[in-house]
Amino acid sequence: MNSSGQWTVKQETAGYTLTRPRPSVFAETVSLHIPSSSVSAWRAAFTRIHRRIRAGRSHSLRVTFGLRCMLGCWRGVQRIQCYGGLPGSWHVVGVRDSLFLLLASGDRAAYPISSYELESIASQVA
């Protein structure tokens, strides 16, 4: 198990797989498959989102109980910023100084991701 807790990119014959090892024994490892047919769309989306984060451009999401539960933010949350969507039902959102990769359909969940990881993923998914 990768103890760093960072997202890794693995190239496969059918595309790429983004993986984030489980941070504790109580959490699951996250794997996100990017089919080779949509690699360019994903790369463009990661690049666009990273530019928005650097420029401070986002739009606000309503602070709901469900979002607080997914993001683990209980106190003093005034604003949740959305920096953009990825193909499928994934979005990158921010709360204060933290960024999350948010799955907005099915089993809704949020996974920590850094601005550096977004840039690194965009450069590795070629």
Secondary structure, 3 states (H helix, E strand, C coil): CCCCCCCEEEEECCEEEEEECCCCCCCCCEEEEEEHHHHHHHHHHHHHHHHHHHHCCCEEECCCHHHHHHHCCCCCCCCEEEEEEECCCEEEEEECCEEEEEECCCCCEEEECCHHHHHHHHHHCC
